[in-house]
Amino acid sequence: MGIPRLRAYSGPAFLSYGFRPFFFLGALQAGFSVMLWLPIYAGELDAHSAFVPVDWHVHEMLFGYLPAIVTGFLLTAIPNWTGRLPVQGSPLLALVVLWIAGRAAIFFSADIGWAAAAVIDVAFLLAVTAAAAREIVAGRNWRNLKVLLPLAVLACANGAFHVEAHLQGISDISRRLGIAAAIILISLIGGRIIPSFTRNWLVRENPGRLPAPFDRFDVASIAVSIAALGAWTVIPDSSISGVLMAIAAICQAWRLSRWAGERTTRDPLVLVLHAAYAFVPVGLALVSASIFFPDAVPAAAGFHALGAGAIGSMTLAVMARATLGHTGRALKAGRGASFVFAAILLAGSLRTLGAFGPHDGLIHLAGAAWVAAFAGFILVYGTALMTPRAR
């Protein structure tokens, strides 16, 4: 007898599964934060944050938006991994309220004090890490414990971000550590779901070459990427970091090429996963180039390729697919979804290009595309997230 996926639950559908509130609110926060950031960037608006403006922007993307999406994903995936019942109802609402409190605390941290804001904000990721660890251990799903390591690193990076920004006036090591944790999560989870979803689609729709199975090369690619990102976090200007980043970029590009993405052009839901993952080797290569050729390649280019590009597009692609699959909808992308995917890929590309010189026009276009992508996600998938599962 299969283990039931839900407890007897009569509350709102919005709190019946973790992906529902966190995908919806995460998308809302991602779009709204950038809407605020554009006038802040232009000097037309002042936040009440104790962070300098650029740190507020970086923090709310890395430690506000990203943890919401990762939480939604994990609270939905872990029951599948372990066979245990999902978090829902009041416990899920408590996590949602804690996340919202963190966003408010950061925005008004100049009023409540940096230490109070840090405690409120950091509590969310610590709670999620503890809850995920409890479920994985209770379900004896030992092989997925590795997912908790980058999640714990992300939580530590968040705490370090607050301390570093307070003591030095701006974040440095902690923002790179946050990016590193996010890219390793993408390497681990993306390396599982992209070949799997691609294989399923190709077997059914386009017989022929299939993605290579996970093997030692994937392990080596992830290991090299961890070493490269770790070195970049601590010694960002060292030639050692530059060489490791270059090797990691080659490995990640080769890894992506083994997944037969070029054969999925007829399915935007699968194709977008490959396009999103492509930002990982591109970002790593740009970081390497910025170390060896700082006059030609700004450090911000690699940072935004990994951030707006890889993190932004990969999370949105996963959110769309997971929403369809877990609400009983067909796994098909209509015009609305295709627009969302095109907008987020455009946003990541334009923001990366905008780093090459004082191109405020490109930055504003990137911001507009980003907002359009997440507003589009809410319009296309909001009803599915709010209403009971289709039968």
Secondary structure as UniProt FT lines:
FT   HELIX           13..15
FT   HELIX           19..41
FT   TURN            42..43
FT   HELIX           53..59
FT   HELIX           60..65
FT   HELIX           66..82
FT   HELIX           90..107
FT   HELIX           109..112
FT   HELIX           114..138
FT   TURN            139..140
FT   HELIX           142..147
FT   HELIX           148..168
FT   HELIX           173..185
FT   HELIX           186..190
FT   HELIX           191..205
FT   HELIX           216..234
FT   TURN            236..237
FT   HELIX           239..257
FT   TURN            258..259
FT   HELIX           261..263
FT   TURN            265..266
FT   HELIX           268..277
FT   HELIX           279..292
FT   TURN            294..296
FT   HELIX           299..304
FT   HELIX           305..311
FT   HELIX           312..326
FT   TURN            327..328
FT   HELIX           335..354
FT   TURN            355..358
FT   HELIX           360..386
//
